[in-house]
C-alpha cells in the first residue's frame, strides 16, 4: 500500500476521532498540531488504526511515534496490502 493511500485513510480515522472532517494531515503532523488530540484520543486513534488495518502495534512502536509519518512507516513494516 502506498504512503499516500495510508495517509488518506489515517486522515479519515484521526479526523473522526477528533471530530474534524476537514482535517488535512501530512507526514510531519504531530498530536500537538491537531486540536482535540489528547492522550485519551491518542489511545482511541491507535485502537482505530489497529482495527482498520488489522494490525497490532507493540508498546515500544507506539512510544516511538513522533508524527503521522512514523505511524505510516510502522504500518508499512506490517506488510499492508
C-alpha positions in Angstrom: 0.0 0.0 0.0 1.4 3.4 -0.9 2.1 6.0 1.8 -0.4 8.5 0.3 -3.2 5.9 0.5 -2.3 5.2 4.1 -2.2 8.9 4.9 -5.7 9.3 3.3 -7.1 6.6 5.5 -5.4 8.0 8.6 -7.0 11.4 7.7 -10.4 9.7 8.0 -9.6 7.7 11.2 -8.0 10.6 13.0 -10.4 13.2 11.7 -13.3 11.0 13.1 -11.6 10.6 16.5 -11.1 14.4 16.9 -14.4 15.2 15.1 -12.8 17.3 12.3 -14.0 16.1 8.9 -11.9 18.7 7.2 -8.6 17.6 8.8 -5.6 17.6 6.4 -2.7 15.6 7.8 0.8 15.5 6.5 3.6 13.1 7.5 5.0 15.8 9.7 1.7 16.3 11.6 2.0 15.7 15.4 -0.7 15.4 18.0 0.1 19.0 19.1 -0.9 20.2 15.7 -4.4 18.8 15.9 -6.9 20.4 18.3 -8.6 17.7 20.4 -5.8 15.1 20.0 -5.0 14.4 23.7 -3.8 11.3 25.5 -7.2 9.7 25.6 -7.9 10.4 22.0 -4.5 9.1 21.1 -5.4 5.7 22.5 -8.7 5.7 20.6 -6.8 6.6 17.4 -4.3 3.8 18.0 -7.1 1.3 18.6 -9.0 2.5 15.5 -5.9 2.2 13.3 -5.2 -1.3 14.5 -8.8 -2.4 13.8 -8.9 -0.6 10.4 -5.6 -2.0 9.1 -5.9 -5.3 11.0 -2.6 -4.9 12.7 -1.3 -4.8 16.3 1.3 -2.3 17.5 3.8 -3.2 20.2 4.1 -0.7 23.0 7.6 0.4 22.0 6.3 1.1 18.5 3.6 3.4 19.8 6.0 5.1 22.1 8.3 5.9 19.1 5.6 7.6 17.0 6.6 11.2 16.8 4.4 12.2 13.9 2.0 10.7 11.4 4.9 9.8 9.1 6.3 7.5 11.9 2.9 5.8 12.0 2.8 5.3 8.3 6.4 3.9 8.3 5.4 1.4 11.0 2.3 0.4 9.2 4.5 -0.2 6.1 6.6 -2.7 8.1 3.5 -4.7 8.8 3.0 -5.7 5.2 -0.2 -3.9 4.3 -1.8 -4.9 1.1 
